[in-house]
Amino acid sequence: MVDDDLRWVSRLERYLDCPFRFFGSEVLQLEEQPDDEDTRTPLERGRFLHELWEQFFKEWQRRGHGRVEPDQLSEARELFVGLCETALTDLPPAEAALERNRLLGSAVSPGIAHRVFAMEADRPTPIDERLLEYPLQGEFTFKPSSGDPRTVRLSAKADRIDVLSDGTLRVVDYKSKKTPDLKQALQLPIYSLCARDSLRERRSDRSWTIGEALYLSFEGEKAVVPLRAKGRTLDELLDEAQGRLVTALADIDRGRFAPSPAKRSLCGPCPYRAVCRLEVVERSESNGS
C-alpha cells in the first residue's frame, strides 16, 4: 500500500525545525522575502546555481573528464567562467556583477567555484561517471529500526551522484548557504537510500553501496559537511533518518503544527513571527494550563 505522494523531502526538514514554520510555508503558503541585496527569491537563486553546475559537469564529462584533477584546474575554471558569463546575461547588470563576484571570487575572497573545485581535489578516488539531477521516482519503502515501515511514492531528483572507481557512490546535496542540522537531516540521507535502491534496480550489474554522502554549501560557514557523527556508522545515520521521515509524516497526518522550534535561535530569522503563537504557548505552559 502506498501512503503518500512525496515530492519535496527537504520541506520535511522544515517541519523538524519547527512544525509551525512548515505550516506557514506549506499549508498557509505564506511567501518568504528574498534578501535585500538580491531581487530573486532563495528558491530562484538556488535553481540558478544548480543549473549552472549541472551545465558545467555535463560539459566536463562530455569532454571525457571525471574528477577535476589538480592539473586540470585552469581548464575547469576557464570552462566555468564561460558558462557563468553566458548565464549572467539574463540578470540585470547590478545583480550580475554581484553574482559574478560570488561565483568567481575576488583577490580577498574565494568564490563558489573555488569551493567546488577544492572539494574535488580533496577526494582522490577517480570518478567513473556523474549522475546529475538524477531522478528518484517510484515507490520506496522506509523501514526504521523501530516502528512500522511506510511506503511512499517519491518524485524528486538527487543533485549529484558520483559513481566512483571503487564501486561506491558519493551522493552530493548542494546548498546555497545553510546546511541542515545533521541530527535532523532528511533530504541527503533519504535521497542517498533511494539512489542506492534505484541504481540496484536499474543497473543490477553491480552491488551499489553508499561510500559517502555530503552537503556542498556554496556560501555557508563550511563548504563541505559530510553526513557523519562521532560513534555512528553511515548505515546507522541512514536508519535514523528513516525513523525521522516516518515520524514526521505521521505527525503531519495528525495535524500537529504547534510552534515548537528545535532551537530557539531559529525564531530570530523566521518570516512567520508575526503570526506565531510560541510566546502564548510558552506562557500557558508556564502557568500550568
N, C-alpha and C positions, 0 to 999 in steps of 0.2 A: 504494500500500500504506500502511495506517495502522499506525504503530508503537506508539502509546500511547493510553491514555485519561487525559488530563491534566486534573486539576481545580484544583489549587492551585499556580500558578506561584510564588507568594510563598514556598512551602516550599522551592523550589529555591534561593532566595536563602540560606536557612539552610544548605543544602549547600555553597554557595560560601563562606559564613562559616567553616564547619567541617564536613567530612563526618561526623565522629563525632557532633556535636550533632544533625545530621539523622538519624543512625542511632538516637540515643537517643529522639528525639521521634517519628519516623515509622515506624521499624522495631520498636524495643522498646516504643514508645508509653508512655514514662515521662512523667508529668504534671509540668508546671511549676507552682509555687505562686504564688498571687496576692500582691500587695504586702500588707504587714501592715495598712495603713490602709484596705484595700478588701477586702470579702469575695468579690467577684466575680473570676473569672479574667480575665486580659487579653483573652481571646477574647470573653467575655461583655460586658465593658465596651466593647470595640471595636464589637461588634454594636449595643449600646445607642446609641453615638454615631452610627454610620452610619444607623441607623433614624431617629434624631431629625432629622438633617439632610436625610434623604430626605423626611420629612414636611414639613419647612419649605419646601424648594424646590418640592415638588409643590403646596403651597398657594400659595406665592408666584407660581408660574407660572399656577395656576388663576385668580388674581386679575388676570391679564393683564400681569404684570410680567416683564421679562427680567433684565438686570443690576440689582443693587441700587445705584441712583443715590445720590449724596451726600445729596440732599434727601429720600430715602426711608428713611434710616437709622432714624428714630424709628419709622416704621411697621414696618420689618423687625424691630427689636428687640422691639416690642410683640407681634408675632406669635410670635417665637421664645420670649419669656418665657412666653406662654400655653401653647405646646406643651411647654416644659420642665416647667411645674408639673403638667401632666397626666401626663407620663411619670414624674416623680419620685414620684408617689403609689404606685407599685409597689415602691419601695425602703423599707427601714427608715428611720426618722426621722433617725438619726445619719448614715447613708450618704447620704440625700437632701440633707441640709444640706451635706455635703462636696461632693457632685456639683453642687449649685446654685452654690456658690462657684466651682468650676472652670469651669462653663459661662458664668456671667454676670459673674464677676469681682467685684472689690471696689474700695474707694476707693484702695487702694495697688497693686492688680494687675489688669490687664485679663484678661478671661476668654476662653474659646474663641470665643464669639460675636464678640468684637472682632477676633480674628484672621481669621475667615472674611469678615466684612464689609470689613475693611481690604484683603484680597486683591482683593475685587470693585472697591473704589474705585480701586485702583492700575491697573486694566485697563479703559480707557475704551471698548474696542470693544463695541458693542451685542451682546447675546445674543439670537439668534432663538428658540432652544429649548434646554432642558436635557434630556438623556437620563440618567435616574437609574437606578442599578443596572441598567445596560444589559447584556443577556445576550450573551455571547460563546460561542456553541455551534456545533459543527460541526467540520469538518476544516480545519486550517490547515497550510500548508507553509512551513517556515522555511528560507531559503536564505542561509546566511552566505557571505561573500566567499571564504572558504577552507573546504574540507571539503564533505562531501556534504550535500544537503538532507535534511530529516527532516519527515515528515508526522505530526501528532498530532491526536487528537480532543479538543478542548478543551470543557470545561463550566465556565464561570466567569461573572463579572459585573464590568464596569467600574464603579467607584464613581460616576463622573460624567463626562459628556461635554458640553461646552458647544459648541453649534453657533453659530458667530459670523457676524455680518452680512457679513464679508469673504470668506466661503466656506471658512474653515478650521475646524479642530476644536481645542478645548482639552481635553486629557484630564487629569482630576484624580484623584489617588490619595490617599485620606485615610489618615493615620497617627495613632495615638493619641499617640505621643511620637517615638520614634527613626525617622529616615528611613534607608534603605539607603545604603551607600557607592555613589556613582554609578558607580564602576569595576566594581561587581559587581551593580548593579541589574538586575532581570529583570522584575518584575511590571509596572511602569509602561511601559517600552518595548515589552514583548511585547503587553500589552493595547492599547497605542496602535496597533501594527501591525494587530492583529486587529480593532480597532474600525474603523479605516480601511477594511480589506478587507471587513468585514461591511457597512458602510454603502454602499460601492461596489456591492455585490451587491444589497442591499435597496432602495437609493434611487439608481438609476442616472441620475437627472435631473441630478446634479451630479458634478463630479470632486473627490472629497473628498481633502483633504490635511491633515496634522497641522501646525498652526501653533505649538502649544506643548504640552508635557507637563510636569506639575509635581506634586510632593508638597505636600499641605497638612497640616502637622503641628499637631494640636490643642494639644499641650503640650511640644513639643520645643524645642530651643535656637533654631531658626529656624522661623518659621511657614510660609514658602514656600520650597521648594527646587526650582528648575526643573531639568529634565533638560538640563544644559548643561555643556560643558567647553571650556576655552580651546583654540583652534585646531582644534576639531572641529565639524562641522556636525551638525544633528539627525539627518540621514539616516545619517551615519557612526556615531553613537551607537546608532541603532536596529539597524544591521547588526552592530555589535559585540555587542549583546545577543543577537541570534540565534545568534551563534557560541557565546556562553556557555551558552545554553539547550541547544543540540545537544551540546556537550561534556559538560555536567553529566548529561544523560540517558544518554549513552554510558558515563560513569564509574559511574553508579548501576547500569546494566545489568551491569557487570563486578564489582559488589560492592565498590567502592572506598570504604571508610568509615574511613580512617585518621584519627587525631586530628591534624589539621593546620590550626589556625586561621589565617585570613588575617591577623589581628592578635593578638598575644599578650594584648592588653588585653581581648579577648573572653572569656578564661578566667576572669577575676575574677567576673563575674556569672553564669557558666554554671551551670545547675542540675544538670549531669551530671558535675561534677568528681570526685565520689566514685567513679565507675566509669570515669573516663577513664584512658587509658594513655599520655598525652602524655609525661610525665616518663620513663616506662620507655622509650618510643621514642627520646627525645632522648638518654638515657644510652647506649642501644645504638648510636645513630649516632655519638656522640662517641667511643665505644670502637672504632669501625670495624667493628662486627659487623652 
